[in-house]
Every structure is written in C-alpha cells, then in structure tokens.
Amino acid sequence: MAGVSASAYAPAVVGNVASGFDLVGHCVDGMGDVVTATRVASNHPRPRARIQSVTGRVTDLPTAPEANTASRAAIALLEAAGADFDVELTLNKGIPLSSGLGGSAASATAAVVATNALLDAPRSTTDLYPFAVVGETVATGQPVGDNVGPQLMGGLVLATEQRLIQLPTPSGLTALVIHPSLLIETSQARACLAAPFGLDDITRQQTSLAQLIIGLYTDDASAIAGGLVDHLVEPRRRHLIPGFEAFKTAAKAHGALGASISGAGPSVFAWFASLAQAKHAQLALSQPFHEAGLTTEALLTPVNAAGARLVETPAQ
C-alpha cells in the first residue's frame, strides 16, 4: 500500500471560551488547515513521519519530526498502532500564525485524521484525541485539549484530560470572530499567568463555568451570558490586544451574550443569539481595532460548526 494518500481538513477554533480556560472550545467555519499523509515503506524499527512541504498562509514552520505538531501527532498514532510503514506529510496552512485560532492544533488534528485513514484498522475519531494532544503539546508546552477536542468532534466541546464531552448549543447561537493583524506567541500569553490566582477569583471562575454549562443544557441565555465572564485569564492578557476593551463595550452595546479572547489571542470572539445579530454587529466590533491601527479579518460562524473530516480518502 505504499504511495496511498489521504487528506484531512481541520478547522480553526475558538479556544478557552471565557470561563472555560484550557477546557472549552468550539469550531469556526471558513478557515482551516489541510494535511495530506502518504504511506511510504519503512526501513526503521519504529515508524516515522516526515514533513515534505508547508504551503499556504504560513510556510516558515519547523520540519524536524519532533518539532512540528503534525509530524509529532502522526508519529504518536503510528507508534500506538504498531504501524509497519512511515508517512510523508504535506501541510497547507489556512490559519494565520500566532492568531489564537488553533493553528498548531489544526495541523496536529488534520495529521492524525489523515494518517488514521491509512491504518489497516483505523480508530474512531474520539480515540485520536490523545495523539492530537501530543502534537499540540509541541507548540503549547501543555497537554491541553480545548483546541484539538472540538476540531475532532465538531461544535462546542469540553475537553478533559481523559475524554471529550460534546456540549449542546442553542439553535442559532453564532460567534463573531475577529482576528486583528497582530502576533501573540502562546509562550508570551502564558507568561502573563505565572503569578498565583486568588481563591476568590478561582471561585468566581468556577461559578462562571458552571453557569455556562448549565445555560447550554437548559437553553438559558442569561446563564450563558453569566458564564461568558473570565475572572482569571482575560484580566491578565487584555493589555496585549489594543482595542480589546472598546471591542467588549461594543459587543455589549450590540446585544452579545458575552465576548472574550480566543485562545492566547489576539483573535477575539463574541457570542450572539442569532446570525442576524452577529452580522449587524460586525462593523462596530471591528472598528476598535481599526482605530488602534490594525487591520482585521472577521468570521461569522455557528458555534456548532463542523469539525475535522477527510477531504480525500485512500483508494481501496
């Protein structure tokens, strides 16, 4: 079966979702990475994955197997499966670098989905979770799943250390995601969190997360709004994003349920009860970043957007 290929697409993602730091994320329509995996003969006792090329919006990525999220994730899967072949990977990057939209995770997720299709006994999508996390850890330094979890399952997901839990989304729930022309490295954003958090703030964060989850299960807009408040991370990172405070003010004025930072930033998001509301707010919520001298890219997406999928399957 040498030479057989499969290609997979993994979407961008809103990570952290306010009170759900490192736990809750959702997929984003309209932006993503494609990874093609090709099965090649192996001359080594352990399977390998090699990066053949990187194209698209980002091309300057490490290609050493242990330093790239896609190859590292593919290796983890191949080793667990006891594969007797290697894979060569090509990456087409559709997610901007250091955007807070899960770009490093998307490469890892697409790589495991594509590589899985080449196995003699492919695994279920949720069984790919630990391998995608291994890849994501290369970029983040932390084994967290709020990006790869939703990318694998689609929609809104609670990603615990061991499992993925699909969260319900009220009909019409829409995210307006705005990506300002700014780079924030994950390591830079993580450094803002080095100091300990107070117990009162932790309790408030737990209250917010509980409200968010209850609101989603009961379709209670007021509870969802109460859950979209980040008492821990956002206060320490908001200074990294010029225009952020004005963005939040505009989101509230235009009826958003809540708004916060996506992932490590600089991308931001606001949730609205309907697509019409989100469309109406788009220009106003982009304006604060324009006034700060930044250009923006805006995406309107259902919160329950589709996750990763094969876009080219191997011939049988």
C-alpha positions as CSV (number, residue, x, y, z in Angstrom):
1,M,0.0,0.0,0.0
2,A,3.0,2.3,-0.3
3,G,2.1,5.5,-2.1
4,V,-1.5,5.6,-0.9
5,S,-2.6,9.0,0.4
6,A,-5.3,10.6,2.4
7,S,-6.1,14.3,3.1
8,A,-7.9,15.8,6.0
9,Y,-9.2,19.3,6.9
10,A,-9.2,20.6,10.4
11,P,-11.0,24.0,11.1
12,A,-9.9,27.0,13.2
13,V,-11.2,27.0,16.7
14,V,-12.1,29.5,19.5
15,G,-10.3,28.2,22.5
16,N,-10.7,28.9,26.2
17,V,-14.3,30.3,25.7
18,A,-14.1,32.8,28.6
19,S,-14.5,30.8,31.8
20,G,-13.5,27.6,30.1
21,F,-9.8,28.2,30.0
22,D,-7.9,25.2,28.6
23,L,-11.2,23.2,28.8
24,V,-13.8,24.5,26.4
25,G,-13.6,25.4,22.7
26,H,-15.6,25.4,19.5
27,C,-15.0,25.1,15.8
28,V,-15.0,28.0,13.4
29,D,-16.3,27.8,9.8
30,G,-14.4,29.3,6.9
31,M,-10.7,28.8,8.0
32,G,-8.6,25.7,8.5
33,D,-5.6,23.6,7.6
34,V,-5.3,20.6,5.2
35,V,-2.8,17.9,5.8
36,T,-2.1,15.1,3.3
37,A,-0.5,11.9,4.6
38,T,1.2,9.5,2.2
39,R,2.1,5.9,3.2
40,V,5.7,5.0,2.4
41,A,7.8,2.0,3.2
42,S,9.8,2.0,6.4
43,N,13.3,0.9,6.9
44,H,13.4,1.5,10.6
45,P,12.2,-0.4,13.7
46,R,9.9,2.5,14.7
47,P,7.6,4.3,12.3
48,R,8.4,7.8,11.2
49,A,6.6,10.9,9.9
50,R,8.4,13.5,7.7
51,I,7.2,16.9,6.6
52,Q,7.6,17.2,2.9
53,S,6.3,20.7,2.4
54,V,4.4,23.6,4.0
55,T,2.3,25.9,1.9
56,G,-0.4,28.5,2.4
57,R,-0.7,31.4,4.8
58,V,2.2,30.1,6.9
59,T,5.3,28.5,5.4
60,D,8.1,29.2,8.0
61,L,7.5,26.2,10.3
62,P,9.9,23.7,11.8
63,T,10.1,20.5,9.7
64,A,12.0,18.3,12.1
65,P,9.7,15.4,13.0
66,E,9.7,16.1,16.8
67,A,9.4,19.9,16.4
68,N,6.3,20.0,14.1
69,T,2.8,19.5,15.6
70,A,1.6,17.5,12.6
71,S,4.5,15.0,12.4
72,R,4.7,14.6,16.1
73,A,1.0,13.7,16.3
74,A,1.3,11.3,13.4
75,I,4.3,9.6,14.9
76,A,2.4,9.1,18.2
77,L,-0.5,7.5,16.3
78,L,1.7,5.2,14.2
79,E,3.6,4.0,17.2
80,A,0.4,3.2,19.2
81,A,-1.0,1.3,16.2
82,G,2.2,-0.6,15.7
83,A,2.4,0.5,12.0
84,D,5.0,-1.0,9.8
85,F,5.1,2.0,7.5
86,D,6.1,5.7,7.6
87,V,4.1,8.7,6.4
88,E,5.1,11.8,4.5
89,L,3.1,14.9,5.3
90,T,2.3,18.0,3.3
91,L,0.7,20.9,5.1
92,N,-1.5,23.6,3.5
93,K,-1.9,26.2,6.3
94,G,-5.0,28.2,6.2
95,I,-4.8,29.6,9.7
96,P,-2.6,32.5,10.5
97,L,0.5,32.1,12.7
98,S,0.0,33.1,16.4
99,S,-3.6,34.1,15.9
100,G,-5.3,32.4,18.8
101,L,-7.4,30.3,16.4
102,G,-5.8,26.9,17.0
103,G,-3.4,26.8,14.0
104,S,-0.9,24.5,15.6
105,A,-3.7,22.2,16.8
106,A,-5.3,22.1,13.4
107,S,-2.2,20.7,11.8
108,A,-1.9,18.1,14.5
109,T,-5.6,17.2,14.2
110,A,-5.6,17.0,10.4
111,A,-2.5,14.9,10.5
112,V,-3.9,12.3,12.8
113,V,-7.2,12.1,10.9
114,A,-5.3,11.7,7.6
115,T,-2.8,9.2,9.0
116,N,-5.6,7.2,10.7
117,A,-7.2,6.7,7.3
118,L,-4.0,4.9,6.2
119,L,-4.0,2.4,9.0
120,D,-5.1,-1.2,8.4
121,A,-7.5,-0.8,11.3
122,P,-8.5,2.9,11.6
123,R,-9.5,4.2,15.0
124,S,-12.7,6.1,15.9
125,T,-12.4,9.9,15.8
126,T,-12.5,10.3,19.6
127,D,-9.8,7.7,20.0
128,L,-7.5,10.0,18.1
129,Y,-7.7,12.6,20.9
130,P,-4.5,11.7,22.9
131,F,-2.4,11.6,19.7
132,A,-3.6,15.1,18.6
133,V,-2.8,16.4,22.1
134,V,0.7,15.0,21.8
135,G,1.2,17.1,18.7
136,E,-0.4,20.2,20.1
137,T,1.9,20.0,23.2
138,V,4.9,20.7,20.8
139,A,3.5,24.2,20.3
140,T,1.9,25.0,23.7
141,G,4.1,23.1,26.1
142,Q,0.9,22.0,27.8
143,P,-1.1,18.8,27.2
144,V,-4.5,20.6,26.8
145,G,-7.3,19.8,24.5
146,D,-9.6,22.8,24.1
147,N,-8.4,23.2,20.5
148,V,-7.9,19.6,19.3
149,G,-11.0,18.4,21.1
150,P,-13.6,20.5,19.2
151,Q,-11.6,20.0,16.0
152,L,-12.0,16.3,16.3
153,M,-15.7,16.2,17.4
154,G,-17.0,19.4,15.9
155,G,-19.1,22.0,17.6
156,L,-18.6,23.0,21.3
157,V,-16.6,20.6,23.4
158,L,-15.5,20.2,27.0
159,A,-12.0,18.7,26.7
160,T,-10.9,17.0,29.9
161,E,-7.6,15.3,30.4
162,Q,-9.1,11.9,29.5
163,R,-12.2,12.5,27.5
164,L,-14.2,14.7,25.2
165,I,-17.7,15.8,26.1
166,Q,-20.0,17.4,23.4
167,L,-21.8,20.4,24.8
168,P,-25.2,21.4,23.4
169,T,-25.7,24.7,21.6
170,P,-28.9,26.6,21.4
171,S,-30.4,27.0,18.0
172,G,-29.0,30.0,16.1
173,L,-26.1,30.5,18.5
174,T,-23.5,32.4,16.4
175,A,-19.9,33.5,17.1
176,L,-18.4,36.6,15.5
177,V,-14.7,36.0,15.5
178,I,-12.3,38.9,14.7
179,H,-8.6,38.4,14.0
180,P,-6.6,41.7,14.3
181,S,-3.3,41.9,12.4
182,L,-1.1,41.2,15.5
183,L,1.0,38.3,16.6
184,I,0.9,37.0,20.1
185,E,3.0,33.9,20.9
186,T,1.5,31.3,23.1
187,S,4.5,31.5,25.4
188,Q,4.1,35.3,25.7
189,A,0.4,34.9,26.7
190,R,1.2,32.0,29.1
191,A,3.8,34.2,30.8
192,C,1.0,36.6,31.9
193,L,-0.4,33.8,34.0
194,A,2.7,32.9,36.0
195,A,1.6,34.6,39.3
196,P,-0.8,32.7,41.5
197,F,-4.5,33.4,41.4
198,G,-6.5,34.3,44.5
199,L,-9.0,31.9,45.9
200,D,-11.9,34.4,45.4
201,D,-11.1,34.7,41.7
202,I,-10.9,31.0,41.3
203,T,-14.3,30.6,43.0
204,R,-15.8,33.2,40.7
205,Q,-14.4,31.4,37.7
206,Q,-15.9,28.1,38.8
207,T,-19.2,29.9,39.1
208,S,-19.0,31.2,35.6
209,L,-18.1,27.9,34.1
210,A,-21.0,26.2,35.9
211,Q,-23.4,28.8,34.6
212,L,-22.1,28.4,31.1
213,I,-22.6,24.6,31.1
214,I,-26.0,24.8,32.8
215,G,-27.1,27.5,30.4
216,L,-26.1,25.5,27.4
217,Y,-28.0,22.4,28.6
218,T,-31.1,24.4,29.6
219,D,-31.0,26.9,26.7
220,D,-30.9,29.7,29.3
221,A,-29.5,32.9,27.7
222,S,-29.0,34.7,31.0
223,A,-27.0,31.8,32.4
224,I,-24.9,31.6,29.2
225,A,-24.2,35.3,29.5
226,G,-23.1,34.8,33.1
227,G,-20.8,32.0,32.0
228,L,-19.1,34.1,29.4
229,V,-17.1,36.0,32.0
230,D,-13.4,35.3,32.5
231,H,-12.2,36.3,36.0
232,L,-8.7,34.8,35.7
233,V,-7.1,34.9,32.3
234,E,-8.6,37.8,30.4
235,P,-7.8,40.4,33.0
236,R,-4.1,39.5,32.7
237,R,-4.0,39.3,28.9
238,R,-6.3,42.1,27.7
239,H,-3.4,44.6,27.7
240,L,-1.8,42.6,24.9
241,I,-4.6,43.4,22.4
242,P,-5.0,47.1,21.5
243,G,-8.7,47.9,21.2
244,F,-9.9,45.0,23.2
245,E,-11.7,47.0,25.9
246,A,-13.6,49.0,23.3
247,F,-14.4,45.8,21.5
248,K,-16.1,44.4,24.6
249,T,-18.0,47.6,25.1
250,A,-19.3,47.5,21.6
251,A,-20.2,43.8,21.9
252,K,-22.4,44.5,24.9
253,A,-24.0,47.5,23.2
254,H,-24.9,45.3,20.2
255,G,-26.6,42.6,22.3
256,A,-23.8,40.0,22.6
257,L,-24.3,37.3,25.2
258,G,-20.6,37.8,26.0
259,A,-17.2,38.4,24.5
260,S,-13.6,37.4,25.3
261,I,-10.2,36.4,23.9
262,S,-9.9,33.4,21.7
263,G,-7.1,31.1,22.8
264,A,-3.9,33.1,23.5
265,G,-5.2,36.0,21.3
266,P,-5.0,38.3,19.5
267,S,-8.3,36.9,18.0
268,V,-11.4,37.8,19.9
269,F,-14.9,36.5,19.8
270,A,-18.5,37.4,20.8
271,W,-21.5,35.1,21.0
272,F,-24.9,36.2,19.7
273,A,-28.2,34.5,19.9
274,S,-28.6,34.7,16.1
275,L,-26.7,35.1,12.9
276,A,-28.6,38.3,12.1
277,Q,-27.4,39.9,15.4
278,A,-23.8,38.9,14.7
279,K,-23.9,40.3,11.2
280,H,-25.4,43.6,12.4
281,A,-22.6,44.0,14.9
282,Q,-19.6,43.0,12.7
283,L,-18.5,46.5,11.6
284,A,-18.9,48.1,15.0
285,L,-16.9,45.3,16.7
286,S,-14.1,45.6,14.1
287,Q,-13.8,49.3,14.5
288,P,-11.9,49.5,17.8
289,F,-9.0,47.5,16.2
290,H,-9.0,49.7,13.1
291,E,-8.8,52.8,15.4
292,A,-5.8,51.1,17.0
293,G,-4.1,50.9,13.6
294,L,-4.8,47.2,12.9
295,T,-6.5,45.5,10.0
296,T,-9.0,42.8,10.8
297,E,-10.4,39.6,9.4
298,A,-13.9,38.7,10.6
299,L,-15.6,35.3,10.5
300,L,-19.2,34.6,11.2
301,T,-19.7,31.0,12.4
302,P,-22.3,28.8,14.1
303,V,-20.9,27.7,17.4
304,N,-21.7,24.1,16.4
305,A,-19.6,24.3,13.3
306,A,-18.3,21.1,11.7
307,G,-15.1,19.5,12.8
308,A,-12.2,17.7,11.1
309,R,-13.0,15.5,8.1
310,L,-11.4,13.6,5.3
311,V,-11.4,15.5,2.1
312,E,-9.6,12.8,0.1
313,T,-9.8,9.2,1.0
314,P,-7.3,6.4,0.1
315,A,-8.3,4.2,-2.7
316,Q,-9.5,0.7,-1.7
